[in-house]
Amino acid sequence: MARPDLMDRVVNLAKRRGLVFPSSEIYGGFRSTWDYGPLGVLLKRNVKEAWWRAMVQLRDDVVGLDSAILMAPRVWEASGHVATFTDPLVDCRNCQERFRADQLPASGACPNCGAKDSFTDARNFNLMFKTYVGPVEDAANVAYLRPETAQGIFVNFQNVQTTTRKKPPFGIAQIGKSFRNEITPGNFVFRTREFEQMEMEFFVPPEDGPEWFEYWCRERFRWYTELGIPEDQLRLRPHDPDELSHYSTGTADVEFDYPWGWGELEGIANRTDYDLTKHAEFSGQDLSFYDQENDRRYVPHVIEPAAGADRATLAFLLAAYHEEEAPTADGKVEKRTVLRLDPRLAPNKVAVLPLSKNEKLVPVSEEIATDLRSRFMIDVDLAGSIGRRYRRQDEVGTPFCVTVDFDTLDDRAVTVRDRDSMQQDRVSLDRLAAHLQERLPA
Ligand code: GAP
């Protein structure tokens, strides 16, 4: 399938099946904002849950945090965001469209109207959203919506370190919304002004920074492949020195091969002691760590894997999307769309499908659904032919369909169909939950 076509098909599927809707749609939408529908919210929650499991639950050197979106404005002065978190903005004098100067085509022509040499000089535009806290809209009450979750972690470094008694190397992880007044949002949920980040700040002795940077590059690359993105659709790209953020001595991006080309999925940065040193300076608090074993005091260096929940969700969707030929019950061949999502990410794990709405089948199906519902996210679908219902579950990635038929009433068994192989197994009801549990890893 042609790659641009893939994007259209995934956006179309997302809308049609309740994964992602344009936000405020009944008002004509609102500037590249998106809402996750009933299946999308499950998929994105599963992405975040897989991240939390890998980064917090399965490690003894990382703890979690959920800090506020609104923070003291001094935080953003200390972090450098007020002064330097800017993009160069230009306007086309011909069509008045705005662009990032660093994203213009080499031809110099306006990407919107084609006019030549029509751009104004670039001016720096700060990406932070400003608001006012309290009823008075004056300079004393300005606050910012956070443009990254990371600063909530840095300002809590001491609170977390002293309450958990963790010693470097250790990390603090957080998932939450961030906001950037992007000049050119676009490509569906790839770049939006409101998005969700999954960030972890890993505090290490200064001399160990480079080694931990390499470690987290490997670990984060592995996380995506382990959850099903083929290795040839991913690459790790070190930043050129002129691309580095104001706080970083080294950054590598995990990039994904999006339908429009390679693009960032996650950034892994060596932030050195920049943030803790700045916050110590601006807050007047000592944010150094006393290493008792070696009787020395130092400001920890920080390695930061920073991922986007929305971008990751999009990448998993794109990598999972397949169209293929499949045999029908009457021996013909038809096209099926299937999301080959890792079962851990699939919105629903199991669909319960009574063969018909027959009064004898429905109560048994409900009994089965009630039991399975307490263990997995499930769907019950009664509408249409069984073939159509299989296709509907395939295109939203449900790993297993459980069909309840008339034989079930006699043999107390059901047919379990596998999404990928389409193989069907007869499984007795008393083994059903265990059968599914064995095939659906945590
Ligand atoms: N704390 C470091 C930091 O924020 P970043 O590379 O600017 O680094 C990290 O952002 C990740 O957050 C990106 O790799 C991307 O996945 C996600 N992200 C950043 N800006 C985004 C936007 N406007 N829309 C969607 N996701 C975004």
Boltz pocket constraint, residues with backbone or C-beta under 6 A from the ligand:
constraints:
  - pocket:
      binder: B
      contacts: [[A, 147], [A, 148], [A, 149], [A, 150], [A, 180], [A, 182], [A, 189], [A, 190], [A, 191], [A, 192], [A, 193], [A, 194], [A, 195], [A, 196], [A, 197], [A, 199], [A, 264], [A, 265], [A, 266], [A, 267], [A, 304], [A, 306], [A, 307], [A, 308], [A, 309], [A, 310], [A, 311], [A, 312]]
      max_distance: 6.0
